[in-house]
């Protein structure tokens, strides 16, 4: 038995025994680590020593240790992420979602309840879940430099309680940026900085309810979190069908007070709201006094044509424009913004004051500096090229290795829709198989698709760190082929 010191998640040291008496090479190390994880002596999340340190402690070649780590990552026992080191992965049997409900024989299939919140894909070594950028690409050095400049230049009053709308430095910088890049017509005075897009929706929903609204149109496909949030504000959600032209807004009438749309890139199908429907929803808003909430969650990332201007530019008095830094930079910043029509501004600001008074000021000042210095534009351009390259690699791999799969929704954004051919294994079986192999996937039913909709996966090609993207695509193709999608 041999031991080495290993740092646990609390920062302390403890000894771990490995039995390498039978085999001292790579196979022996792999077996010993598997046994330590299986027996619970290495808990999920535990950080392992670097390959250099472990090789020195065990008297092995560094390439031997690195190869063992890579193999166990591929098998799902470990995870490896840039900046986080090598850690013990969360095993499938530990996941709460893996609970099996036994039913009486002959009772028929268990009913599938609609998801209330989007699932959490964390804990698996490979992640193709949509909704996240590549977190390893966050511009740490540039952001730290901007933060330093912003804090040094900030007036003393900036460190006190702030305007609920947000710091004027950020609102001014955003108004200029949104006008230049997205065609938004906004005055800094009517911009409201929020702690994420979810808060923006909640503020608007509560403000509308306080003014007497009771019904809100929502796209029938979308993140379940948003529908849940709207209903929690006391509003009824009216689903709008989605097709190749985006949301079908013909169902809107005078009883509907507002509608939530993703016009530039519908989530998750990727459809662009057609010119006719853009005109129709603006006409509805003007005729009824209704409000359109435009979710422009990834408007900067368009690849095959010029970016489509924001819907808000057509009717700034009726459209609330919402944007976020969660896709362009990172969700951890918790920064989003709304351009609010003047007649709604006081109601939204009141809800913001009640919610948390104001969003974190230092991050606002840093983002303002990031925008005005040009660092934000440079980062977005760099990531646009990277994501386009990833999209092309994904499409090429599928066309070569799983030609029966049809890919759509890829003109923009960070995700693609994979339509599966007849004869493919059931979607839940395919997703569970991927999960067991260490790959996080999601299907259209997660976002509200009806059971009779042809099976499809929603692949977030922006999510993996750069070093893991190739492995994630390889594993995806393997799972698709094993599930019969290569017909």
C-alpha positions in Angstrom: 0.0 0.0 0.0 1.3 3.5 -0.8 0.0 6.9 0.2 0.3 10.5 -0.8 -1.1 13.8 0.6 -4.1 15.1 -1.2 -5.8 18.5 -0.7 -9.5 18.2 -0.1 -12.2 20.8 -0.9 -11.8 22.6 2.5 -8.1 23.2 1.8 -6.8 20.7 4.4 -4.5 17.6 3.8 -5.3 14.0 4.4 -3.6 10.7 3.4 -5.1 8.2 1.0 -3.9 4.7 0.6 -3.6 3.1 -2.8 -2.9 -0.6 -3.4 -0.3 -0.7 -6.2 1.3 -3.9 -5.1 -0.1 -6.0 -7.9 0.4 -3.5 -10.7 2.5 -0.4 -10.6 1.9 0.8 -14.1 -0.9 2.8 -15.7 -3.4 0.0 -15.4 -2.7 -0.5 -11.7 -3.1 3.2 -11.0 -6.4 3.3 -13.0 -7.7 0.3 -11.0 -6.7 1.8 -7.7 -8.3 5.1 -8.4 -11.5 3.5 -9.5 -11.6 1.4 -6.3 -11.0 4.5 -4.2 -13.9 6.4 -5.9 -16.2 3.4 -5.8 -15.6 2.7 -2.1 -16.2 6.4 -1.2 -12.7 7.1 -0.1 -12.5 9.8 -2.8 -15.7 11.8 -2.6 -17.3 13.6 -5.5 -15.6 17.0 -6.1 -12.3 16.0 -4.4 -9.4 17.6 -6.2 -6.6 15.2 -7.1 -2.9 16.1 -7.2 -1.4 17.3 -10.5 0.1 14.6 -12.7 3.6 15.9 -11.8 3.1 15.8 -8.1 1.4 12.4 -8.1 4.1 10.9 -10.4 6.8 12.1 -8.1 5.0 10.7 -5.0 4.4 7.3 -6.5 7.6 7.0 -8.4 5.9 6.7 -11.7 6.5 8.5 -15.0 4.4 11.7 -15.4 3.0 10.4 -18.8 1.7 7.3 -17.0 -0.2 9.4 -14.5 -1.5 11.8 -17.1 -2.7 8.9 -19.3 -4.5 7.3 -16.3 -6.2 10.6 -15.6 -7.3 11.0 -19.2 -8.7 7.5 -19.3 -10.7 8.0 -16.1 -12.0 11.3 -17.4 -13.2 9.6 -20.6 -14.9 6.9 -18.5 -16.7 9.5 -16.3 -14.9 8.8 -13.0 -13.0 12.1 -13.1 -13.5 15.6 -14.5 -10.8 17.9 -15.9 -11.5 21.6 -16.3 -9.1 24.4 -17.0 -8.4 26.3 -13.8 -10.1 23.7 -11.7 -7.7 20.8 -12.0 -8.7 17.1 -12.0 -11.5 16.2 -9.6 -13.7 13.2 -8.8 -16.8 13.3 -10.9 -20.3 13.0 -9.5 -21.4 9.4 -10.4 -24.7 8.7 -12.2 -26.1 6.7 -9.2 -25.5 9.7 -7.0 -27.7 12.0 -9.1 -31.1 12.8 -7.6 -32.6 12.6 -11.1 -31.7 8.9 -11.3 -34.4 7.8 -8.8 -36.6 5.0 -10.2 -40.3 5.0 -9.4 -41.7 1.5 -9.5 -45.2 1.2 -10.7 -47.8 -1.6 -10.5 -47.7 -4.1 -13.3 -50.2 -3.1 -15.9 -50.6 0.4 -14.6 -49.2 1.9 -17.9 -46.4 4.4 -18.3 -45.7 7.0 -15.7 -47.0 10.4 -16.6 -44.4 12.9 -17.6 -44.8 16.2 -15.7 -43.7 19.3 -17.5 -40.3 20.6 -16.2 -40.6 23.6 -13.9 -37.0 24.5 -14.0 -34.2 23.7 -16.5 -32.1 20.7 -15.3 -28.7 21.1 -13.8 -26.1 19.5 -16.1 -23.2 19.9 -13.7 -21.2 17.0 -12.4 -20.5 15.2 -15.7 -17.1 15.4 -17.4 -18.6 16.4 -20.8 -21.4 19.0 -21.2 -23.3 19.8 -24.3 -26.2 21.4 -22.5 -27.4 24.6 -24.1 -27.6 28.0 -22.3 -24.0 28.6 -21.3 -20.9 30.1 -23.0 -17.5 28.6 -22.7 -16.7 29.6 -19.1 -13.0 28.8 -19.5 -12.8 31.6 -22.1 -13.8 34.4 -19.7 -11.3 37.2 -20.2 -9.9 37.2 -16.7 -6.9 39.4 -17.3 -8.8 42.0 -19.3 -11.7 42.0 -16.8 -9.3 42.4 -13.8 -7.6 45.3 -15.6 -10.9 47.0 -16.3 -12.0 46.4 -12.6 -8.8 48.1 -11.4 -9.2 51.1 -13.7 -12.9 51.4 -12.8 -12.4 51.3 -9.0 -9.6 53.8 -9.2 -11.6 56.2 -11.3 -14.9 55.8 -9.4 -16.2 58.7 -7.3 -16.6 58.1 -3.6 -20.4 58.2 -3.8 -20.3 55.2 -6.0 -19.5 53.0 -3.0 -22.8 53.9 -1.3 -26.4 53.0 -2.0 -27.1 53.6 -5.7 -29.9 54.4 -8.1 -32.1 51.3 -8.5 -31.8 51.8 -12.3 -28.0 51.2 -12.0 -24.9 53.3 -12.2 -25.0 56.1 -14.8 -21.6 55.1 -16.2 -23.0 51.7 -17.2 -26.3 52.9 -18.5 -24.6 55.5 -20.6 -22.1 53.0 -22.0 -24.8 50.4 -22.7 -27.1 53.0 -24.5 -24.3 53.8 -26.9 -23.3 50.1 -27.4 -26.9 48.9 -27.9 -27.6 51.6 -30.4 -24.5 50.9 -32.4 -24.6 47.1 -32.4 -28.3 46.1 -31.9 -30.2 49.1 -33.2 -31.8 49.8 -29.8 -33.3 53.2 -29.3 -32.7 53.8 -25.6 -32.0 56.8 -23.4 -29.7 56.0 -20.4 -32.4 57.3 -18.2 -34.8 54.5 -19.3 -32.3 51.7 -18.9 -32.5 49.4 -15.8 -29.6 47.2 -14.7 -30.8 43.9 -13.3 -29.2 41.0 -11.5 -29.5 38.6 -14.4 -32.2 38.1 -17.1 -34.4 36.1 -14.7 -34.7 39.1 -12.4 -35.6 41.3 -15.4 -38.5 39.0 -16.3 -39.6 38.9 -12.7 -39.5 42.7 -12.3 -41.6 43.2 -15.5 -44.1 40.5 -14.6 -44.7 41.9 -11.1 -45.0 45.4 -12.5 -47.5 44.3 -15.1 -49.5 42.4 -12.5 -49.6 45.4 -10.2 -51.1 47.4 -13.2 -53.9 44.9 -13.7 -52.4 42.5 -16.2 -53.5 38.9 -16.0 -52.4 37.1 -19.2 -49.0 36.9 -20.9 -48.2 35.2 -24.2 -45.1 33.0 -24.1 -43.4 30.9 -26.8 -44.6 27.3 -26.3 -41.0 26.2 -26.5 -38.4 27.8 -24.2 -36.7 27.6 -20.9 -39.2 26.3 -18.3 -37.7 28.7 -15.7 -39.3 31.7 -17.5 -42.8 30.3 -17.7 -42.6 29.3 -14.0 -41.4 32.8 -13.1 -44.2 34.5 -15.0 -46.8 32.3 -13.3 -45.3 32.9 -9.9 -46.1 36.6 -10.4 -49.8 35.7 -10.6 -50.0 35.8 -14.4 -51.5 33.2 -16.7 -49.2 32.1 -19.5 -50.7 31.7 -23.0 -48.5 29.4 -25.2 -47.8 30.6 -28.8 -46.9 27.9 -31.4 -43.5 28.2 -32.9 -42.6 27.2 -36.5 -39.9 28.1 -39.1 -41.0 31.8 -38.9 -40.7 32.0 -35.1 -43.6 32.5 -32.7 -47.1 32.6 -34.3 -48.4 35.8 -32.8 -51.9 35.6 -34.4 -53.3 34.3 -31.1 -52.6 37.6 -29.3 -55.7 39.7 -28.5 -56.8 42.5 -26.2 -57.1 40.2 -23.2 -53.3 39.5 -23.4 -51.3 42.2 -21.7 -47.8 41.3 -22.8 -45.8 38.7 -24.8 -42.3 37.3 -24.3 -40.4 36.7 -27.5 -36.9 35.7 -28.6 -37.2 37.3 -32.1 -33.5 37.3 -33.2 -32.9 33.6 -32.4 -35.7 31.6 -30.9 -34.7 29.3 -28.1 -34.4 26.5 -28.7 -35.3 26.0 -32.4 -33.1 28.9 -33.7 -35.9 30.4 -35.8 -35.8 34.0 -36.7 -39.1 35.9 -36.2 -40.1 36.7 -39.8 -40.7 40.3 -41.0 -44.4 39.7 -41.3 -44.7 38.5 -37.7 -42.5 41.4 -36.5 -44.9 43.8 -38.1 -47.9 41.9 -36.7 -46.7 41.9 -33.1 -45.9 45.6 -33.2 -49.3 46.3 -34.7 -50.9 44.3 -31.9 -49.0 46.2 -29.2 -50.0 49.6 -30.7 -53.6 48.6 -31.1 -54.1 47.1 -27.6 -51.5 48.9 -25.5 -49.8 45.5 -25.0 -46.1 45.1 -24.1 -43.5 43.1 -25.9 -40.6 41.8 -23.9 -37.7 41.1 -26.4 -35.2 38.6 -25.0 -32.0 39.3 -27.0 -30.0 36.7 -25.2 -27.4 35.9 -27.8 -27.9 38.6 -30.5 -24.1 39.3 -30.9 -23.5 35.7 -32.2 -24.7 35.5 -35.8 -22.6 33.8 -38.4 -24.2 33.3 -41.8 -25.6 36.8 -42.4 -25.5 40.3 -40.9 -27.0 40.6 -37.4 -30.8 41.2 -37.3 -31.6 44.5 -35.6 -33.6 44.5 -32.4 -37.4 44.5 -32.6 -37.3 47.3 -30.1 -36.1 49.7 -32.8 -39.5 49.4 -34.5 -41.5 50.4 -31.5 -39.5 51.6 -28.5 -42.7 52.8 -26.8 -44.1 49.3 -26.8 -41.1 47.0 -26.6 -39.1 46.3 -23.5 -35.6 45.2 -24.7 -33.7 42.8 -22.5 -30.1 41.8 -22.9 -27.5 40.0 -20.7 -23.8 39.4 -20.2 -24.5 35.8 -19.3 -23.9 34.5 -22.9 -21.3 37.0 -24.0 -19.2 36.9 -20.8 -20.4 34.7 -18.0 -23.5 34.0 -16.0 -21.6 34.5 -12.7 -21.5 38.3 -13.4 -25.3 38.4 -12.8 -25.7 41.5 -15.1 -28.5 42.1 -17.4 -30.4 45.2 -18.6 -33.7 46.4 -19.8 -34.6 49.3 -22.0 -38.0 50.2 -20.6 -40.7 52.4 -22.3 -41.2 55.6 -20.2 -44.8 54.7 -19.3 -43.5 51.5 -17.5 -40.3 52.9 -16.0 -41.6 53.9 -12.6 -43.4 50.6 -12.1 -40.3 48.6 -13.0 -38.0 50.7 -10.9 -40.3 50.3 -7.9 -40.1 46.5 -8.2 -36.3 46.7 -8.5 -36.1 48.8 -5.3 -38.2 46.2 -3.5 -36.2 43.3 -4.9 -32.7 44.3 -3.9 -32.4 48.1 -4.2 -29.7 47.9 -6.9 -27.4 45.4 -8.6 -23.7 45.1 -7.5 -22.0 48.4 -8.2 -18.4 47.3 -8.7 -19.4 44.9 -11.4 -21.4 47.6 -13.1 -18.5 50.0 -13.1 -16.2 47.3 -14.4 -18.6 46.4 -17.3 -18.9 50.1 -18.1 -15.1 50.3 -18.4 -15.0 47.1 -20.4 -17.5 48.5 -22.9 -16.0 52.0 -23.3 -12.4 50.7 -23.6 -13.4 48.4 -26.5 -12.5 45.2 -24.6 -16.1 44.0 -24.8 -16.2 44.3 -28.6 -12.8 42.5 -28.9 -14.0 39.7 -26.7 -17.2 39.2 -28.6 -15.5 39.2 -32.0 -13.0 36.6 -30.7 -15.7 34.4 -29.3 -17.9 34.7 -32.4 -15.0 33.2 -34.4 -14.5 30.4 -31.9 -18.1 29.5 -31.7 -18.5 29.5 -35.4 -15.6 27.2 -35.7 -17.1 24.9 -33.1 -20.4 24.9 -35.0 -18.7 23.9 -38.2 -16.8 21.1 -36.5 -20.0 19.8 -35.0 -21.8 19.8 -38.3 -18.9 18.2 -40.1 -18.6 15.4 -37.5 -22.3 14.6 -37.7 -22.4 14.6 -41.5 -19.5 12.2 -41.6 -20.2 9.9 -38.7 -24.0 10.1 -38.2 -25.4 11.2 -41.6 -29.0 10.4 -40.6 -29.1 13.3 -38.2 -30.4 16.6 -39.5 -29.0 19.8 -38.0 -30.9 23.1 -37.8 -31.0 26.4 -36.0 -27.3 27.1 -36.6 -27.3 30.5 -38.3 -26.7 32.1 -34.9 -26.2 31.5 -31.2 -24.5 28.8 -29.1 -26.7 25.8 -29.8 -28.0 23.5 -32.5 -31.0 21.3 -32.9 -30.4 17.7 -34.0 -33.4 16.0 -35.5 -33.1 12.3 -35.1 -34.1 9.8 -37.8 -36.9 7.2 -37.5 -35.7 4.1 -35.7 -33.5 5.9 -33.2 -33.8 4.8 -29.6 -36.4 6.8 -27.5 -35.1 10.2 -26.5 -35.0 9.5 -22.8 -33.1 6.3 -23.4 -30.6 8.1 -25.6 -30.1 10.9 -23.0 -29.7 8.4 -20.1 -27.1 6.4 -22.2 -25.2 9.6 -22.7 -25.4 10.4 -19.0 -23.9 7.1 -18.1 -21.1 7.8 -20.5 -20.4 11.1 -18.8 -22.1 13.4 -21.3 -24.8 15.9 -20.4 -27.5 16.2 -23.2 -31.0 17.6 -23.3 -33.9 17.0 -25.7 -36.7 19.2 -27.0 -39.2 17.9 -24.3 -37.1 19.6 -21.7 -38.2 22.9 -23.2 -41.9 22.2 -23.6 -42.2 20.1 -26.8 -45.3 17.9 -27.1 -44.9 14.1 -27.1 -45.9 13.9 -30.8 -43.1 16.3 -31.9 -40.3 14.4 -33.8 -37.5 13.6 -31.4 -34.6 16.1 -31.3 -31.7 17.0 -29.2 -30.7 20.6 -28.3 -26.9 20.7 -28.4 -25.0 23.5 -26.6 -21.8 23.7 -28.6 -20.7 26.8 -26.7 -20.7 25.1 -23.3 -17.6 22.8 -23.2 -14.2 24.3 -22.5 -12.0 24.3 -25.6 -9.9 21.4 -24.5 -13.0 19.2 -24.0 -15.0 20.1 -27.1 -13.5 17.5 -29.4 -14.1 14.8 -26.8 -17.6 15.9 -26.2 -18.4 15.7 -30.0 -16.8 12.3 -30.3 -18.8 11.0 -27.4 -22.0 12.5 -28.8 -21.4 10.8 -32.2 -20.8 7.5 -30.4 -24.0 7.7 -28.4 -26.0 8.6 -31.5 -24.6 5.7 -33.4 -25.2 3.3 -30.5 -28.8 4.6 -30.4 -29.4 3.8 -34.1 -29.3 7.4 -35.4 -26.8 6.5 -38.1 -29.4 5.0 -40.4 
